[in-house]
């Protein structure tokens, strides 16, 4: 989860690739946020995710300040999954 949180904040893609353009960065952030949301919604993982809920909430709230609608939308979906 830590690597996924890192990608959601920094917008870096695959470990071997560093995203350089703003266009690629926001897409990577949206993708990471959507994966975080799906993991949180997975009922079988529920108890194992408790240590990560606070960080997921912080990342979601941080995404509300983005200039990109897609990032704000994905952040809202993560936030609603947490709540």
HUFENMO-V631508 format. One record per helix or strand of 3 or more residues. SS is the DSSP state (A for helix, B for strand). FROM is the first residue (numbers start at 0). TO is the last residue. If there is no record, write none. Layout:
SS:FROM:TO
SS:FROM:TO
This chain:
A:1:9
A:21:40
A:42:62
A:68:81
